[in-house]
Amino acid sequence: MRLRFSEKGISVIALGLASVSVCGVVPVFSQSSSEREIERFTCKDVMREPNTSREVAIAFLHGYLLGKSGASRFDVDLLKAQTDSFVEQCLDHPGEKAVDVMVKLKGSK
């Protein structure tokens, strides 16, 4: 099963990136029903989220890693490709940490 993100998905990614750049990067949260701790958030957790929440989680990961890198530019087409690869990797390896999967994908460009 291959998931593709529409222009709406890119809007969610852009919103997530903007939110991270405005609000700053906060890597640790207390785990409530709507809060997540990046280090404990697995691929299975991401994939179990409803569509919109999953898109927000993936957009947040993109923004989190962009902020962590100190960069301020991003390539929308590359983000789409990385998002598709992220979903495929998470479906194949649900126990992996979501942030680790995204780091590997961004490292392989």
C-alpha positions as CSV (number, residue, x, y, z in Angstrom):
1,M,0.0,0.0,0.0
2,R,1.6,3.3,-1.1
3,L,0.2,6.5,0.5
4,R,0.6,9.8,-1.4
5,F,0.1,13.2,0.2
6,S,-1.9,15.7,-1.7
7,E,-1.5,19.5,-1.8
8,K,-3.4,19.5,1.5
9,G,-0.7,17.3,3.0
10,I,1.9,19.8,1.8
11,S,-0.1,22.5,3.5
12,V,0.0,20.5,6.7
13,I,3.7,20.1,6.3
14,A,4.2,23.8,5.7
15,L,2.0,24.6,8.8
16,G,4.0,22.2,10.9
17,L,7.3,23.7,9.7
18,A,6.0,27.2,10.4
19,S,4.8,26.1,13.9
20,V,8.1,24.7,14.8
21,S,10.0,27.8,13.6
22,V,7.6,30.2,15.5
23,C,7.2,28.1,18.6
24,G,10.7,26.7,18.8
25,V,11.7,23.0,19.2
26,V,10.4,21.3,22.3
27,P,11.7,17.7,22.2
28,V,10.2,16.4,25.4
29,F,6.5,16.4,26.4
30,S,4.6,14.7,29.1
31,Q,2.6,11.9,27.5
32,S,-1.1,12.7,27.6
33,S,-3.7,11.7,25.0
34,S,-2.6,14.5,22.6
35,E,1.0,15.1,23.6
36,R,3.9,13.0,22.5
37,E,7.5,12.6,23.5
38,I,9.7,12.4,20.4
39,E,12.1,9.8,21.7
40,R,9.2,7.4,22.6
41,F,7.1,8.0,19.5
42,T,7.3,4.8,17.3
43,C,6.3,4.3,13.7
44,K,3.4,2.2,15.0
45,D,2.2,5.3,17.0
46,V,2.4,7.5,13.9
47,M,0.6,5.0,11.7
48,R,-2.2,4.5,14.2
49,E,-3.0,8.2,14.3
50,P,-6.1,9.4,12.3
51,N,-5.1,10.9,8.9
52,T,-4.9,14.5,9.9
53,S,-3.0,13.7,13.1
54,R,-0.6,11.5,11.2
55,E,0.0,14.3,8.7
56,V,0.7,16.7,11.6
57,A,3.0,14.2,13.3
58,I,5.0,13.7,10.1
59,A,5.1,17.5,9.4
60,F,6.3,18.0,12.9
61,L,9.1,15.5,12.4
62,H,10.2,17.3,9.2
63,G,10.1,20.7,11.1
64,Y,11.8,19.3,14.2
65,L,14.7,18.0,12.2
66,L,14.9,21.1,10.0
67,G,15.1,23.3,13.1
68,K,17.6,21.0,14.7
69,S,19.8,21.3,11.6
70,G,19.7,25.1,11.8
71,A,18.5,25.3,8.2
72,S,15.7,27.6,7.1
73,R,15.1,26.3,3.5
74,F,13.3,23.2,2.4
75,D,12.4,21.5,-0.9
76,V,8.7,20.6,-1.0
77,D,9.3,17.9,-3.6
78,L,12.0,16.3,-1.4
79,L,9.6,16.5,1.6
80,K,6.9,14.7,-0.4
81,A,9.4,11.9,-1.3
82,Q,10.7,11.7,2.2
83,T,7.2,11.5,3.6
84,D,6.2,8.7,1.2
85,S,9.4,6.8,2.1
86,F,8.8,7.4,5.8
87,V,5.3,5.9,5.6
88,E,6.7,2.8,3.7
89,Q,9.5,2.4,6.3
90,C,7.1,2.7,9.2
91,L,4.7,0.2,7.7
92,D,7.6,-2.3,7.3
93,H,9.2,-1.5,10.7
94,P,6.5,-0.4,13.1
95,G,8.7,-0.8,16.2
96,E,11.3,1.7,15.1
97,K,11.4,5.2,16.6
98,A,9.7,7.6,14.2
99,V,12.4,10.2,14.6
100,D,15.2,7.6,13.8
101,V,13.5,6.6,10.6
102,M,13.1,10.2,9.5
103,V,16.8,11.0,10.4
104,K,17.9,8.0,8.2
105,L,15.7,9.1,5.3
106,K,16.9,12.7,5.5
107,G,20.5,11.5,5.6
108,S,20.1,9.4,2.5
109,K,18.4,12.3,0.5
